[in-house]
C-alpha cells in the first residue's frame, strides 16, 4: 500500500510539471504573438489598427451567425416555425390582446373632424354619436335631405352644435352672431375660437370660427330649437326653501354645455340681480383678473353654491348673509363679455351643474 501511494504521488509531481511547462510554453507563444501584433499596430502610428479591428468584428459577426441557430433551437419554448407558417394577420392576432376594437377618445374635440360613413349610418345616428344635432351635420356638408349620405362618404363633423363660419372683411362677432341668430357671447366663450385682440374680440380675415347654436339663415331647421329666445319668469323675494329662483328676468342667450358651465340671461343694462336662495356671500367684487369680471358667489350651506358674473356693480360684501330674493347687484358687461347679461352658475359640492335642473 505504501508503495502504491509513493507511485501515485510521483505521478502527480510529474504530471504537474508537465502541465506547468506546457502552459508556460503556450503563454510564451501567446506573448510573442501579442508582441508581434502590438508592433504591427504601433508601426507608422497605428496604420494597421483599423484593418485589424474590422477583421476582428467580421470574425465575431461570422461566429454569431454560425451559433445563432444552434442557440435558438436549444432554448425551451422557442419554436419559430409555428409563426413562420402562419399568415401575418394571424400572427398579429395571436400576439396582441383579444380586444382590438377602436375606442373613441375621451378628449374634447376642438376642431372640425372628418367622418367616414359606415353601412347602416344615418344622419341622426351620427349626430347622436358625435354629440351634435342633425342640422350641424346638414349645414357643414350641404345635405339636401336626411337620406343624402352613403357608405364611404366623408362628412365634416363640428365639435359642437352650430355652424362654422369663415370670416370676411368687415365682419365682427356681433354681425356674425346676428347672421346666425345666436348670441355673440357664445362665440367668445367657445374656448377654441381665437381673436386678434382678446380685449376687443377683433377677427382676422379668412379665419374660421365655430358659432355654437348658430342657425343658417332662411333655412327651416331639422332639429328642434333648444333654449333659444326663452324668457325666464320674474324672480320674487320669497323666504328660503332650499330651491333656487331665477336671479333675473330676460332672454337666455347661452345654455349649459361642457365649455360653458352656466347659463347667460340678457336684459336691460342695470337690471337688479337677486340671490337665488338664502346663504352667505363668500366672494363679492372683482378679486382676480378673470373672465367673470364683477361677480358674487353665495354659499347656501347645503353643498350648493351659486355664482353671478359680469355685474355692473355689486351691492353686497363677502361675509354677509342674504335672503332669497335679496338684491346683490346690477346686471352689466364686465370681464370677458360682449354685452349686458348675467352669467349664472350652480355648483354642487364645487362641481358646476346645469342650472335648468334646479331653477324653479
ABEGO torsion letter per residue (X at the ends): XAAAAAAAAAAAAAAAAAAAAAAAAAAAAAAAAAAAAAAAAABGGGAAAAAAAAAAAAAAAAAAAAAAAAAAAABBGBBAAAAAABBAAAAAAAABBABABBBBBABBBABBBBBBBBBGBBAAAAAAAAGBBAAAAAAAAGBABAAABBBGBBBBBBABBEBBBBBBBGBBAAAAAAAAGBBAAAAAABAABBBABAAAGBBBBGBBBBBBGBBBBGBBBABBBBGBGBBBBBBBBBBBAGBBBBABBEBBABBBBAABABBBBBBBBGBBBBBABBEBBABBEBABBBAAEBBBBBBAGAGBBBBBBGBABBABBBGBBBBBGBBAEBBBABEBBAEBBBBBBBBBGGBBBBAAAABX
